[in-house]
Amino acid sequence: MTTMTFHREIAEALGNPDLAGALGRFYEAYPVSRAKAYQGVDFEAVRTRIAAIKGDAAGRLSELAARFTKEAEARGAKVVLLRSPEEVRRYIVDLAREKGVKKVAKSKSMASEEVHLNKALVEAGIDVKETDLGEWIIQLAGQRPSHMVMPAIHLTKEDVAEIFSKEVGERLATDIPRLVKVARKELRPAFLEADMGISGANVAVAETGTLVLVTNEGNARLVTTLPRIHVAIVGLEKLVPLFTDVVPILTALPRSATGQLMTSYVSMITGAAPNTDGTPKELHVVLMDHRRTEMAADPVFKEALQCIRCASCLNVCPVYRHVGGHVFGDVYTGGIGTILTAWTGAMERSKEIQGLCIQCGNCVGICPGKIDIPELIVEVRRRQVKDKGQPFVQKAIFSVVNNRRLFHSVLRSASLAQKPFEKDGFVRHLPFFLSGLADFRSLPAIAEKPFRDTFKAIPQKKGTRKAAFYAGCLIDFAYPGMGEDVVKVLNAGGVEVTFPEAQTCCGAPARYSGAYEVAAQNAIDNLEALLAEDVDWVVSACPTCTTALRHEFARSLRSTGRTDWVVKAEALAEKVVDFSSLVTKLVDEGSLKIDARKLGSVTYHDSCHLKRTLHVFEEPRALLEKAGHEVVEMKESDTCCGMGGSYSLKFPEISKPILEKKLANIRETKAGTAVMDCPGCVMQIRGGFDKKESPVEVQHIARLLARAVDREAAADDAKDA
C-alpha cells in the first residue's frame, strides 16, 4: 500500500460522520463503565497476576502445548500443533472433505480470521456462516472487523437494516428488537444444519486440557455443542498452566473489554462430549503457532503475548477514536494490532499503520496484560529503520539535528526567513506545500533571540543549591519567555540556575521514528553537556524532554550497543526532575513562597508524558491552587491534544480533530485560562485557539507561577516600604 493510498483511507474515515459518532460516543462512555465495573477490584493486582501468568506461559509454550495435548487427548480430543496459516487451512479443509462437511457454523473466530479460513472453505465448496452477530453482519457486508470485540462498531442501525434487508429479501425498518429477531431466525438453521462448528478460545488450560470461551450471545455454546464435529483454533498465546489461572483473566476480560462484571456465557470445554444420539462428538483442537514461538523467543516482543484480546487499548486510543480499525489495523486493530500485524506476516501493512500511534501512552495504564504497547511500536519502527533505512527526508532532517551547531544555525536562520509570514508571535499562513501545517492552528514564530542568548542577561543571586536547566528545542527557540519564567521561579526558591550551552535536541523525535542511532548520538551529546555541570538537579519544563533524559537515553544507548554510556545515562537520570515536581518540593519545604490571593478560574490539561510516564498530575493542580487559582477540571483532561511532537506534521488530518475535541472541552469549562506543563501542548492548543480567534489564554504553568512570584515580591516590597 502506498502512502498516498493510506492517507486517502484516513481522509475517508475522518469524513465519515457515522463512524465519528459511533466511536466518539463509545470513547466517552467506556471510561465510565469500565471504572464502575472495576469498583472494589484491585486492578493493579489483577493485571500484575495476568502479566506474571502470561509472561511465564510465553517462556514455555512448547511445554504447555505438550501438556495440553496430553490432557485433552486423554479426554477424547484430537490436538494438532500447526506452524503456519497454510497448514491450518489445509488441515481444516481436508478434515471437512474427509467427514463430508457441507455446512460450517463459526463463533469466536478471530484466529480463523488471522489465517483467512473462510475463503479457503468457500473455495472448497463449503457453506460458512458466522454466528456472532457482529461477525455475521460483517460477513454479509463483505467487510473485515473494525474492532476486536465489537467488529461492527463502525456500522449504524440503518446500515444493519440495509444489510439485513438484502439478506432476507424484504425491506426492514431500523427497529433494533426487530433486527435482532431477524438475526435469530436467520441464524437458527445454521446451528441445526451445520456439520462442523468452528470456534476459537479465550483461554486454554494445560493442566486439564480445558478450553474457555467468553461470550454474550450464547451462540458459541451452540456452535461447540450441536454440530457433530467441533474444531477449535487456538493461538499458542492462549495457553496457561493451571486452571486457577483462568480466574484473573475472567476478572479482567469483560471489565476491560466492555465494562461488564461478567459476560452472559462462560463456556468451559474439557474433552469431547457425546452427540444427542449418543455417538461421540469429534473435538479437534488446532494449536496455532504462526510465529508465536518466534515472538516468545524475542526478548522485547515476548511481552505482546500477554495480550488477552480485550481491546481496551483501542477503547482509549485518541487516534482509533477518529479513524477506526479499517485504517488502524489489519485483522487485529489498534495499538496491539499494529504489533501483531507486524509479526503475523503483514509487515507492509504494519509499515504504514505503525505511524498512526501518537505515543500518548493512554493504553499502557489500562492494559490488563501490562503491555507497554507504545514502546513495542517504537521497536517495530526501529527494526524497520534497521532493515530498510530511514526515508530520505527524515534522514536529511536528523542529520541536521545531530549536528548541534548546524541545527541551531538553521533555527536562527529560520527566524529571519519567517518574517514575511509572522505577526504577533504567530505564523498563521505558509506558502505552497507547507500550507497544511498552519491550516488548523497557528504556529509559533521562531524567537528572534533564543533563550540560550537571553539567559546570559538574567541576573541571578548565588544560591545554596543549583539546577541545570534543560530547555528543549521549543523553549530555547520558540518560547524563550517560558525559560525566563522557569529561572525566575527557581531563583525565588533559592535555586541558582545554569544553562549548559552544549545541550541539544533530546532525541525524542528520532527515537519515536525508530532512528535509534540518531537518538543515541543526541543522548551522548547531552550527557557530555549536562554531566559537566556540578548541580543538585537537572530540571526540564518539557515532559517529553524529561522523559527522554530520565528514561530514554539509557534505552537508546543500550539498544545501539553503547553500553559504556548507559551508566552515565543512569547517573544523569537520578538528577532529572520535571519543573512542577521541583517547585512542589521547594514550596513544601518552605524555600519558595508564592502569593495566594484569590484569582480567576483556570483549567489544567495533563500532558501525556507528564502524567503517564512521569506520573505527575496532582502536583501542578496543587501549585495552581496555592497560587490562588480555582482549578476547574475539563472532560478528558488527560487525553492527548494531538501534538505528539512531529506527529501533527506527519498526520495533520488526524491531529486536527483530536485538537478540536480538546479545544471544545476547554471551552466547556468556562475558564479563562488553560494551563499545562508542556511547551508542545502550548504550541498546539494556543495555536488552535489563535486560529479560531478565541479569547482563551493558554499558558505554561511556569508563567502563572512566575506571576505569583512577582506578586509575592511586590507584597514584600510594599511591607518594607
MARVEX-911826 format. One record per residue (C-alpha): residue number from 1; x, y, z. Coordinates in pm, 1 decimal. Layout:
N
num,u,v,w
NUM,X,Y,Z
...
***
This chain:
721
num,u,v,w
1,0.0,0.0,0.0
2,133.7,342.7,-94.2
3,150.0,635.7,143.2
4,-92.3,823.0,-80.3
5,-343.3,537.3,-61.7
6,-303.4,522.8,314.9
7,-371.1,893.5,357.5
8,-675.2,856.8,129.7
9,-807.3,584.8,362.4
10,-752.5,817.2,659.0
11,-936.3,1100.5,484.0
12,-1231.6,874.1,406.0
13,-1252.5,758.8,768.5
14,-1232.2,1112.4,901.7
15,-1502.0,1219.3,658.4
16,-1746.6,953.4,779.2
17,-1987.0,1117.6,1028.3
18,-2142.5,783.1,1127.3
19,-1802.7,642.4,1221.2
20,-1714.7,956.9,1414.6
21,-2042.8,945.0,1602.5
22,-2024.9,576.8,1694.3
23,-1661.9,581.5,1802.4
24,-1694.9,916.7,1979.0
25,-1991.3,801.6,2188.2
26,-1820.0,479.5,2286.8
27,-1491.1,659.0,2365.0
28,-1670.0,888.2,2609.8
29,-1886.2,616.1,2767.1
30,-1619.0,348.3,2803.8
31,-1408.6,501.5,3088.6
32,-1722.3,549.0,3297.0
33,-1848.8,191.9,3252.4
34,-1500.4,48.8,3298.8
35,-1443.0,242.9,3621.4
36,-1779.7,126.8,3755.0
37,-1705.1,-234.7,3664.9
38,-1370.7,-227.2,3846.2
39,-1512.6,-81.6,4168.9
40,-1392.7,-296.8,4456.3
41,-1135.6,-473.4,4238.1
42,-762.8,-413.8,4274.4
43,-689.3,-370.8,3905.3
44,-314.2,-337.3,3954.0
45,-303.3,-663.3,4146.4
46,-515.0,-839.8,3883.0
47,-309.5,-723.1,3588.8
48,16.3,-793.2,3768.1
49,-108.0,-1150.0,3814.2
50,-214.8,-1177.7,3448.8
51,120.1,-1043.9,3329.8
52,300.9,-1296.4,3550.2
53,86.6,-1587.7,3427.4
54,106.9,-1496.9,3060.6
55,472.3,-1397.3,3079.7
56,558.3,-1730.3,3238.0
57,349.3,-1915.1,2978.3
58,525.4,-1733.5,2693.3
59,853.9,-1867.1,2823.6
60,745.2,-2229.1,2795.9
61,493.6,-2255.4,2514.1
62,623.2,-2590.7,2391.4
63,596.9,-2743.9,2736.9
64,242.1,-2615.0,2787.1
65,135.3,-2722.1,2438.1
66,260.6,-3075.9,2508.0
67,81.2,-3091.8,2842.3
68,-240.5,-2951.4,2697.4
69,-222.4,-3207.0,2416.4
70,-174.8,-3493.7,2661.9
71,-462.5,-3386.7,2888.1
72,-707.7,-3300.7,2609.1
73,-640.5,-3621.6,2416.8
74,-683.2,-3823.4,2734.8
75,-1037.7,-3681.0,2739.2
76,-1119.7,-3768.3,2379.9
77,-994.1,-3467.0,2183.0
78,-751.1,-3469.4,1894.3
79,-487.5,-3197.3,1920.3
80,-254.3,-3083.1,1643.6
81,16.6,-2817.3,1656.8
82,37.4,-2633.3,1324.8
83,300.7,-2376.2,1239.7
84,162.9,-2173.2,950.9
85,-168.9,-2034.6,822.6
86,-134.8,-2264.9,520.9
87,-113.3,-2569.5,747.3
88,-418.6,-2457.8,947.0
89,-626.7,-2400.9,635.3
90,-516.8,-2731.5,480.7
91,-589.8,-2932.2,795.2
92,-942.5,-2796.6,839.4
93,-1034.9,-2812.2,471.1
94,-904.6,-3170.0,444.3
95,-1091.0,-3266.4,760.5
96,-1412.9,-3117.1,625.9
97,-1376.9,-3304.7,298.5
98,-1296.0,-3631.1,476.5
99,-1602.1,-3603.1,700.5
100,-1837.8,-3492.2,427.7
101,-1894.9,-3149.1,576.6
102,-2123.4,-2929.1,372.6
103,-2202.7,-2652.6,621.6
104,-1991.7,-2481.2,887.5
105,-2107.3,-2257.9,1172.7
106,-1845.7,-2035.4,1335.1
107,-1809.1,-1836.3,1657.6
108,-1527.6,-1663.7,1845.5
109,-1318.9,-1698.7,1535.5
110,-1057.2,-1420.8,1535.6
111,-783.4,-1681.2,1494.7
112,-960.2,-1807.5,1184.6
113,-969.3,-1450.3,1052.7
114,-593.0,-1437.6,1102.4
115,-540.1,-1734.2,869.0
116,-820.2,-1632.4,625.5
117,-1000.7,-1963.2,677.0
118,-1339.2,-1859.5,539.9
119,-1204.1,-1802.0,191.6
120,-1039.2,-2144.7,186.7
121,-1358.3,-2320.3,297.8
122,-1574.3,-2138.3,45.3
123,-1329.1,-2223.5,-232.7
124,-1363.6,-2588.5,-124.6
125,-1739.8,-2565.4,-180.9
126,-1834.2,-2547.0,186.0
127,-2101.7,-2307.6,313.4
128,-1964.8,-2097.6,601.8
129,-2172.3,-1884.0,833.0
130,-2053.4,-1656.9,1109.3
131,-2293.5,-1672.3,1402.5
132,-2159.1,-1397.1,1630.0
133,-2396.2,-1112.3,1547.7
134,-2122.9,-860.0,1474.9
135,-1919.8,-1104.6,1264.4
136,-2230.9,-1212.3,1075.0
137,-2312.8,-851.7,990.2
138,-1953.3,-801.4,871.6
139,-1969.7,-1122.1,667.6
140,-2291.0,-1013.1,496.5
141,-2142.6,-669.4,430.9
142,-1828.5,-821.3,277.2
143,-1608.2,-627.0,517.8
144,-1346.6,-708.3,777.8
145,-1387.8,-635.8,1150.6
146,-1303.1,-284.4,1270.3
147,-1272.5,-376.1,1639.8
148,-1153.2,-692.5,1813.8
149,-1452.9,-714.6,2047.6
150,-1717.2,-515.0,1858.5
151,-1639.8,-588.4,1493.6
152,-1933.6,-390.4,1353.3
153,-1899.1,-82.2,1575.2
154,-1848.2,133.7,1265.8
155,-2192.3,49.9,1124.0
156,-2516.7,229.8,1210.0
157,-2850.8,64.6,1269.9
158,-2951.3,199.6,929.1
159,-2653.5,20.1,775.7
160,-2750.4,-302.8,951.4
161,-3114.1,-272.4,841.7
162,-2998.2,-228.8,481.5
163,-2767.0,-531.4,506.0
164,-3037.2,-750.0,662.6
165,-3295.9,-634.4,407.3
166,-3075.9,-759.6,124.5
167,-3023.4,-1089.4,304.8
168,-3390.4,-1168.8,373.5
169,-3535.8,-1009.2,61.2
170,-3770.3,-764.9,237.1
171,-3748.9,-406.5,349.7
172,-3671.2,-389.3,721.3
173,-3711.9,-86.3,943.6
174,-3437.7,35.3,1177.2
175,-3605.4,-125.7,1475.6
176,-3334.4,-294.1,1682.2
177,-3552.4,-559.0,1855.6
178,-3694.6,-648.2,1513.8
179,-3347.6,-672.0,1360.4
180,-3232.8,-897.5,1644.8
181,-3531.5,-1126.6,1585.8
182,-3446.5,-1142.4,1215.7
183,-3088.5,-1235.1,1301.7
184,-3201.3,-1511.7,1535.6
185,-3440.8,-1651.0,1278.7
186,-3179.1,-1647.1,1003.7
187,-2901.9,-1791.9,1217.8
188,-3100.5,-2067.8,1390.2
189,-3079.8,-2308.4,1092.6
190,-2702.7,-2254.3,1081.5
191,-2665.2,-2419.6,1420.7
192,-2905.3,-2704.5,1343.0
193,-2779.4,-2782.0,993.4
194,-2404.4,-2739.0,1045.9
195,-2189.4,-3048.8,1015.8
196,-1894.2,-2868.6,1172.9
197,-1867.3,-2594.2,1433.7
198,-1553.4,-2382.6,1438.6
199,-1459.4,-2169.1,1737.6
200,-1164.4,-2005.9,1897.1
201,-1091.9,-1989.5,2268.3
202,-1011.7,-1716.2,2516.9
203,-802.0,-1945.6,2736.6
204,-658.5,-2296.7,2700.8
205,-565.3,-2465.8,3029.1
206,-269.1,-2703.2,3006.4
207,-341.0,-2866.5,3344.4
208,-680.8,-3004.5,3236.2
209,-694.1,-2967.5,2856.6
210,-983.5,-2722.5,2900.4
211,-1097.8,-2457.8,2650.9
212,-1260.8,-2145.9,2795.0
213,-1489.7,-1929.7,2581.0
214,-1631.9,-1595.8,2694.8
215,-1939.0,-1470.5,2506.7
216,-2250.3,-1258.9,2545.7
217,-2479.9,-1416.4,2288.3
218,-2469.1,-1788.3,2364.3
219,-2410.9,-1882.6,2004.0
220,-2061.8,-2008.9,2081.3
221,-2219.5,-2267.2,2306.8
222,-2445.5,-2379.9,2020.9
223,-2158.2,-2389.6,1772.8
224,-1948.8,-2603.9,2005.6
225,-2226.8,-2846.4,2105.8
226,-2476.8,-2900.1,1822.0
227,-2261.8,-2994.2,1517.3
228,-2112.5,-3344.0,1518.3
229,-1761.4,-3202.8,1472.2
230,-1613.4,-2918.1,1672.9
231,-1285.0,-2758.7,1562.6
232,-1123.3,-2506.4,1797.7
233,-845.0,-2285.8,1657.5
234,-634.5,-2167.0,1948.7
235,-330.5,-1941.6,1928.6
236,-45.9,-2066.8,2145.5
237,-59.3,-1745.1,2348.8
238,-395.3,-1857.7,2492.5
239,-223.1,-2136.2,2690.1
240,-196.6,-2101.4,3068.3
241,-51.2,-2358.8,3306.4
242,-321.4,-2401.0,3570.5
243,-699.9,-2393.1,3595.3
244,-672.9,-2129.8,3868.1
245,-501.0,-1902.4,3613.9
246,-837.9,-1855.6,3445.9
247,-971.2,-1651.0,3739.9
248,-773.6,-1324.9,3695.0
249,-830.6,-1336.5,3316.8
250,-1206.6,-1376.9,3364.9
251,-1194.4,-1095.4,3620.9
252,-1030.7,-853.3,3378.4
253,-1153.3,-953.7,3032.1
254,-1520.4,-844.3,3045.7
255,-1445.3,-540.5,3261.6
256,-1172.4,-418.1,3029.0
257,-1349.1,-511.3,2705.2
258,-1699.4,-374.0,2755.5
259,-1726.4,-257.6,3116.4
260,-1920.6,-567.8,3225.2
261,-1872.4,-751.0,3552.8
262,-1909.8,-1077.0,3364.2
263,-2029.9,-1182.8,3023.9
264,-2356.0,-1371.1,2980.0
265,-2186.7,-1700.8,2898.8
266,-1862.6,-1858.2,3015.1
267,-1824.3,-2197.2,2849.0
268,-1562.5,-2449.7,2956.0
269,-1500.0,-2748.8,2732.2
270,-1293.4,-3034.9,2868.1
271,-1272.4,-3318.9,2619.8
272,-1520.2,-3448.8,2364.2
273,-1886.9,-3452.8,2461.8
274,-2144.3,-3701.3,2327.3
275,-2378.9,-3606.4,2044.6
276,-2751.5,-3602.2,2106.3
277,-2777.3,-3952.8,1961.7
278,-2512.8,-4085.5,2197.5
279,-2234.0,-4111.1,1942.4
280,-1904.3,-3947.0,2036.4
281,-1852.3,-3597.1,1910.7
282,-1529.0,-3520.8,1733.1
283,-1327.7,-3245.9,1901.3
284,-1025.9,-3119.7,1709.7
285,-806.4,-2857.9,1874.0
286,-570.0,-2674.7,1640.6
287,-291.2,-2514.8,1840.2
288,-173.4,-2244.1,1603.0
289,178.1,-2108.3,1612.9
290,205.3,-1856.7,1325.3
291,526.5,-1700.9,1457.7
292,415.4,-1706.5,1822.6
293,708.5,-1919.8,1935.8
294,934.8,-1683.7,1743.8
295,776.1,-1389.7,1923.4
296,813.6,-1567.1,2257.9
297,1186.0,-1605.7,2193.1
298,1223.2,-1233.4,2122.5
299,1332.4,-1052.6,2440.6
300,1132.0,-740.5,2350.5
301,820.4,-866.9,2174.5
302,762.4,-1157.3,2413.1
303,558.4,-907.6,2616.3
304,294.2,-883.5,2341.1
305,190.1,-1242.7,2415.7
306,44.0,-1116.8,2745.7
307,-249.1,-973.9,2548.0
308,-589.4,-1119.4,2642.7
309,-766.1,-960.7,2342.3
310,-985.9,-726.1,2546.3
311,-928.9,-436.6,2302.7
312,-909.0,-182.4,2585.8
313,-611.2,-26.3,2404.5
314,-847.5,55.1,2116.7
315,-1113.1,186.9,2352.2
316,-889.0,462.6,2489.9
317,-681.3,542.1,2181.6
318,-739.6,900.5,2060.2
319,-632.9,805.7,1707.5
320,-854.2,497.0,1683.7
321,-1137.4,717.0,1807.8
322,-1120.7,916.4,1486.5
323,-1005.1,674.4,1216.1
324,-1136.6,334.5,1332.2
325,-999.1,-11.9,1276.5
326,-1018.6,-38.8,898.5
327,-740.4,219.5,882.1
328,-566.8,144.2,1211.0
329,-506.8,-225.7,1171.0
330,-549.6,-540.4,965.6
331,-708.3,-847.8,1124.5
332,-608.4,-715.6,1465.9
333,-665.0,-344.1,1511.1
334,-534.6,-52.0,1713.9
335,-207.8,-38.5,1906.4
336,-175.5,-409.0,1985.1
337,-297.3,-480.4,1632.8
338,-1.6,-286.6,1494.8
339,237.2,-517.3,1676.9
340,51.9,-839.1,1591.0
341,22.0,-731.6,1228.3
342,397.5,-684.1,1209.9
343,450.9,-1036.4,1344.7
344,186.8,-1226.5,1152.2
345,316.8,-1158.4,805.6
346,172.1,-825.1,701.4
347,482.3,-611.2,751.2
348,398.6,-383.6,459.3
349,63.2,-303.7,618.3
350,237.0,-254.1,950.1
351,483.4,-16.0,785.9
352,200.5,231.5,737.5
353,-17.0,171.8,1042.4
354,265.7,186.0,1298.0
355,294.2,556.3,1216.1
356,-58.9,612.6,1345.8
357,42.2,562.2,1708.2
358,77.9,909.3,1861.6
359,275.5,771.7,2160.3
360,36.3,923.1,2414.2
361,61.3,615.0,2638.1
362,-310.5,613.3,2719.0
363,-321.0,239.1,2659.6
364,-39.2,148.7,2896.2
365,-213.4,209.0,3227.0
366,-533.4,27.5,3134.5
367,-387.5,-282.4,2965.5
368,-472.6,-587.4,3180.2
369,-165.3,-762.4,3041.8
370,65.6,-474.2,3144.6
371,195.8,-442.6,2788.5
372,387.3,-127.4,2703.1
373,227.8,-101.2,2360.5
374,380.9,235.5,2257.6
375,730.1,110.3,2339.7
376,675.9,-206.1,2132.8
377,552.2,5.2,1841.0
378,868.7,216.6,1865.2
379,1063.6,-109.0,1848.6
380,870.7,-204.3,1531.8
381,980.7,129.8,1386.4
382,1341.2,72.8,1496.5
383,1359.4,-262.4,1324.2
384,1201.8,-126.5,1008.9
385,1461.1,153.4,1002.1
386,1735.0,-101.2,1066.1
387,1611.9,-323.1,781.1
388,1506.0,-60.3,527.8
389,1689.4,251.9,638.0
390,1540.9,593.8,709.2
391,1328.5,771.1,449.2
392,1533.3,1030.7,261.6
393,1362.7,1340.4,405.8
394,1374.2,1203.0,760.9
395,1741.2,1114.5,722.3
396,1820.2,1463.8,597.1
397,1637.6,1627.4,889.8
398,1804.1,1409.2,1151.3
399,2147.0,1467.1,1000.2
400,2092.6,1834.9,1076.0
401,1953.2,1767.0,1424.0
402,2253.4,1550.1,1503.2
403,2486.1,1842.1,1430.5
404,2419.1,2080.7,1718.7
405,2590.0,2385.2,1568.7
406,2427.8,2334.1,1228.9
407,2087.2,2265.4,1387.9
408,2096.1,2581.8,1593.2
409,2221.9,2784.4,1294.6
410,1930.1,2658.8,1085.5
411,1683.6,2762.6,1357.0
412,1839.8,3106.6,1383.3
413,1820.6,3146.3,1005.4
414,1457.3,3036.5,1009.2
415,1372.5,3323.5,1243.5
416,1471.7,3556.7,960.2
417,1307.2,3354.8,680.7
418,971.5,3359.8,860.1
419,944.7,3740.5,864.6
420,700.3,3766.8,569.4
421,462.2,3523.5,741.5
422,499.3,3622.7,1108.4
423,265.3,3851.7,1302.1
424,219.0,3895.0,1676.3
425,438.6,3596.7,1753.1
426,246.2,3358.3,1523.6
427,288.0,3218.4,1176.4
428,-71.7,3188.0,1056.7
429,-14.5,3108.1,691.7
430,250.8,2922.8,496.4
431,307.1,2905.0,121.9
432,265.8,2620.5,-125.3
433,300.3,2263.3,2.1
434,359.2,2386.8,357.6
435,15.0,2547.6,382.3
436,-141.5,2244.8,552.0
437,83.5,2280.2,854.3
438,-88.4,2604.9,952.4
439,-433.0,2505.7,833.7
440,-594.6,2420.4,1168.0
441,-365.1,2601.5,1410.2
442,-126.4,2892.4,1407.3
443,238.6,2808.0,1455.2
444,467.9,2986.9,1698.4
445,719.3,3218.7,1542.8
446,1079.0,3124.1,1599.4
447,1219.6,3369.2,1850.4
448,1444.1,3641.5,1717.8
449,1666.5,3581.1,2017.6
450,1670.7,3224.2,2157.1
451,1667.4,3150.6,2527.0
452,2035.0,3049.3,2525.5
453,2109.9,3412.7,2439.2
454,1859.6,3576.9,2673.7
455,1970.8,3355.2,2963.8
456,2305.4,3532.2,2977.7
457,2131.7,3857.7,3064.2
458,1920.4,3718.4,3350.1
459,2051.7,3848.6,3685.3
460,2080.7,3573.1,3945.0
461,2188.3,3559.2,4307.3
462,2421.4,3283.3,4416.0
463,2208.9,3002.0,4551.2
464,2288.8,2731.6,4802.6
465,2158.8,2479.8,4553.3
466,2192.8,2462.5,4177.6
467,1987.8,2327.6,3890.4
468,2096.1,2283.7,3529.9
469,1809.2,2386.0,3306.9
470,1746.3,2163.1,3006.5
471,1526.6,2383.2,2790.2
472,1448.9,2162.5,2491.9
473,1410.9,2295.1,2139.7
474,1073.1,2468.6,2177.9
475,1157.7,2671.3,2487.6
476,1502.2,2752.0,2354.3
477,1399.1,2869.9,2008.8
478,1022.1,2940.7,2017.5
479,928.8,3026.4,2375.9
480,1229.7,3187.3,2548.3
481,987.6,3364.5,2783.8
482,897.4,3024.6,2931.5
483,1261.0,2969.9,3010.3
484,1283.3,3307.0,3180.9
485,976.7,3219.0,3390.8
486,1137.0,2889.3,3495.2
487,1452.8,3068.7,3606.8
488,1253.2,3332.3,3796.0
489,1053.5,3074.9,3991.4
490,1354.7,2860.0,4079.2
491,1556.3,3166.2,4179.8
492,1273.8,3269.1,4413.5
493,1309.3,2927.6,4576.0
494,1680.3,2980.0,4636.2
495,1795.1,2769.7,4342.9
496,2063.8,2907.2,4114.0
497,2012.6,2802.3,3751.4
498,2280.1,2716.4,3497.6
499,2229.8,2668.0,3125.8
500,2469.4,2420.8,2960.0
501,2510.2,2570.9,2613.6
502,2620.2,2244.5,2453.7
503,2276.2,2091.1,2515.4
504,2087.4,1994.9,2202.3
505,1772.8,1806.7,2092.3
506,1674.4,1536.1,2342.4
507,1642.5,1281.8,2061.2
508,1274.0,1206.8,2118.0
509,1172.9,1281.2,1754.5
510,1443.2,1045.9,1628.0
511,1366.9,772.8,1879.4
512,992.0,777.3,1817.1
513,1068.3,748.1,1446.0
514,1280.0,440.3,1505.9
515,1608.5,619.9,1430.0
516,1783.3,495.8,1744.0
517,2134.8,571.5,1617.2
518,2040.5,938.2,1588.2
519,1870.9,933.8,1928.8
520,2175.1,767.9,2085.2
521,2407.3,1036.2,1947.8
522,2170.3,1305.1,2080.9
523,2187.7,1132.0,2418.9
524,2568.7,1128.8,2418.6
525,2588.9,1496.7,2323.0
526,2352.7,1591.4,2604.5
527,2521.5,1366.3,2858.2
528,2852.7,1537.1,2787.7
529,2688.9,1877.6,2833.9
530,2480.4,1802.6,3141.8
531,2716.6,1580.5,3338.9
532,2980.4,1853.9,3320.2
533,2756.4,2060.4,3549.5
534,2801.6,2033.3,3924.7
535,2435.7,2067.9,4019.9
536,2175.6,1920.3,4250.8
537,1915.2,1877.2,3979.0
538,1872.5,1874.7,3605.0
539,1531.9,2032.1,3551.7
540,1318.5,2045.6,3240.0
541,988.5,2220.9,3176.5
542,908.0,1987.3,2887.0
543,773.1,1643.3,2988.1
544,887.9,1483.4,2662.9
545,1242.4,1602.9,2727.3
546,1220.9,1499.1,3093.2
547,1111.7,1151.7,2985.0
548,1399.5,1133.0,2738.2
549,1656.0,1238.1,2997.3
550,1522.8,1015.1,3272.9
551,1421.2,702.9,3080.4
552,1504.4,700.1,2712.5
553,1870.1,793.7,2697.8
554,1963.5,465.0,2858.0
555,1723.9,268.3,2634.7
556,1855.5,423.2,2313.3
557,2216.8,371.5,2418.0
558,2156.9,14.0,2528.4
559,1975.3,-71.4,2204.7
560,2263.3,61.8,1993.8
561,2531.9,-114.7,2193.8
562,2675.0,199.8,2360.1
563,2691.6,23.2,2694.5
564,2975.9,244.5,2818.6
565,2736.9,539.9,2813.0
566,2446.0,360.3,2981.3
567,2596.1,401.5,3330.1
568,2634.5,774.7,3267.5
569,2273.7,795.6,3144.2
570,2154.0,623.3,3460.0
571,2359.6,861.7,3672.3
572,2202.5,1159.7,3497.6
573,1855.0,1012.6,3538.1
574,1895.9,1026.0,3917.3
575,1920.1,1406.0,3898.4
576,1647.4,1470.2,3640.6
577,1324.0,1626.4,3764.6
578,1029.9,1794.0,3598.6
579,959.0,2157.6,3673.1
580,633.4,2113.4,3869.0
581,779.8,1843.1,4092.1
582,1084.1,2054.6,4178.9
583,870.0,2361.0,4250.6
584,641.6,2147.0,4468.5
585,945.1,2037.5,4669.0
586,1057.3,2397.6,4713.6
587,710.5,2507.9,4826.9
588,665.1,2214.3,5063.7
589,1000.0,2271.4,5234.9
590,928.9,2644.7,5270.8
591,1203.9,2763.4,5034.5
592,957.3,2918.1,4791.5
593,664.8,3141.2,4884.3
594,404.4,3233.6,4627.0
595,123.4,3485.2,4650.1
596,-211.1,3311.4,4706.1
597,-465.1,3591.1,4660.9
598,-790.2,3478.8,4500.6
599,-774.1,3486.6,4125.1
600,-987.5,3361.3,3840.7
601,-1053.4,3000.5,3745.0
602,-821.9,2800.0,3523.6
603,-839.9,2455.2,3373.1
604,-549.6,2213.8,3350.4
605,-452.2,1988.4,3060.9
606,-245.8,1681.8,3151.0
607,39.6,1637.4,2908.2
608,76.2,1272.7,2806.1
609,434.2,1208.3,2915.4
610,395.2,1404.4,3238.5
611,100.9,1203.8,3362.6
612,159.4,859.6,3217.2
613,535.2,823.5,3216.7
614,639.4,1059.1,3494.4
615,317.1,1009.5,3696.1
616,289.0,1379.2,3778.9
617,-65.1,1518.3,3779.5
618,-157.6,1619.2,4134.8
619,141.8,1849.9,4181.0
620,57.7,2105.7,3909.1
621,-302.6,2135.0,4025.2
622,-192.7,2185.6,4385.9
623,53.5,2455.6,4278.1
624,-215.2,2639.7,4085.0
625,-447.4,2626.6,4385.9
626,-169.3,2758.3,4609.7
627,-113.7,3040.9,4359.9
628,-475.9,3147.3,4410.6
629,-646.1,2983.0,4112.2
630,-956.6,2769.8,4117.3
631,-884.9,2467.2,3900.3
632,-1190.6,2362.4,3700.5
633,-1148.7,2009.9,3564.9
634,-1217.2,1965.3,3196.1
635,-1353.3,1646.6,3039.8
636,-1082.5,1410.4,2922.9
637,-811.9,1628.4,3075.1
638,-553.0,1358.1,3015.1
639,-648.8,1286.5,2653.8
640,-381.6,1384.4,2403.4
641,-409.3,1728.6,2240.9
642,-294.1,1588.4,1906.0
643,51.7,1745.1,1905.6
644,258.5,1430.2,1956.7
645,586.7,1600.8,1865.6
646,626.9,1565.1,1490.5
647,300.2,1367.8,1468.8
648,99.5,1680.8,1389.1
649,333.4,1742.3,1096.2
650,306.8,1387.3,960.7
651,-65.4,1344.0,1020.0
652,-219.5,1692.9,1038.7
653,-552.5,1548.9,926.5
654,-567.4,1335.1,1244.3
655,-410.4,1594.7,1470.8
656,-683.8,1841.3,1378.3
657,-993.4,1653.9,1510.9
658,-803.4,1549.9,1824.5
659,-721.2,1916.9,1885.7
660,-1077.3,2026.8,1808.5
661,-1207.2,1797.0,2081.6
662,-954.0,1932.0,2329.2
663,-1046.7,2293.2,2249.5
664,-1415.6,2212.1,2293.2
665,-1351.1,2052.9,2632.9
666,-1153.0,2358.1,2743.8
667,-1425.7,2599.7,2630.2
668,-1686.2,2393.4,2813.8
669,-1518.3,2470.7,3149.4
670,-1572.0,2847.5,3100.2
671,-1224.2,2900.3,3244.7
672,-1038.9,3199.5,3110.4
673,-702.3,3023.5,3106.8
674,-587.9,2677.5,3004.7
675,-267.8,2568.8,3179.7
676,-25.1,2288.4,3101.5
677,332.5,2180.2,3171.2
678,436.0,2107.5,2813.7
679,553.6,2364.1,2556.8
680,444.3,2130.4,2277.0
681,89.9,2125.9,2415.3
682,106.9,2505.9,2448.2
683,204.8,2525.1,2083.1
684,-83.9,2303.1,1975.6
685,-359.5,2441.5,2198.1
686,-256.0,2807.1,2183.4
687,-222.8,2777.7,1807.4
688,-567.4,2621.2,1783.7
689,-733.8,2896.3,1983.1
690,-546.9,3165.8,1789.2
691,-674.1,3019.6,1463.1
692,-1025.4,3048.4,1597.9
693,-957.3,3396.7,1736.0
694,-1065.0,3273.3,2078.3
695,-1001.1,3481.7,2391.7
696,-892.4,3177.5,2596.2
697,-543.4,3231.4,2735.8
698,-308.0,2933.0,2702.8
699,-4.6,2926.2,2931.1
700,269.2,2702.9,3057.4
701,239.9,2665.2,3435.0
702,572.6,2846.2,3472.9
703,405.7,3168.7,3354.2
704,136.8,3158.9,3624.3
705,386.0,3067.5,3895.1
706,617.3,3347.9,3781.0
707,328.8,3591.3,3811.6
708,264.1,3461.5,4164.7
709,632.0,3510.0,4248.7
710,614.0,3866.1,4117.8
711,306.2,3935.3,4329.4
712,479.7,3791.3,4635.0
713,784.0,4010.1,4573.7
714,565.1,4318.5,4524.9
715,383.1,4245.1,4850.5
716,713.9,4212.2,5033.9
717,833.6,4541.5,4885.8
718,512.5,4710.1,4998.4
719,563.7,4582.1,5352.4
720,920.4,4709.6,5357.2
721,807.6,5048.9,5231.0
***
